[in-house]
Amino acid sequence: MVPAVTTAAARDEVERALREVIRPLIEADGGEIDLVSIDASKSPMEIALSVGGAYRGCPGTPLVSRAVIEPALAKSLAKEVRVKIVPRLS
């Protein structure tokens, strides 16, 4: 996999949004979510996340990504984002 283009500021903002807004919601449902990569050079910014726990293999995960995760990240970052859910490596 080619490493994504990112900046420290973009990574910090995404990690903050995950920690403060998204992760508590996902964990309340028995899921786990981790940042895999960010490509800040694209418009919209592309963010790859991995999910686990109750969300791993769940058919509703794409809906949660589009309806909850993307809007929450876009609001926190004040920019358009595209979230891609990728397989968990472990």
Order of alpha helices (4+ residues) and beta strands (2+ residues): alpha-alpha-beta-beta-alpha-alpha-beta
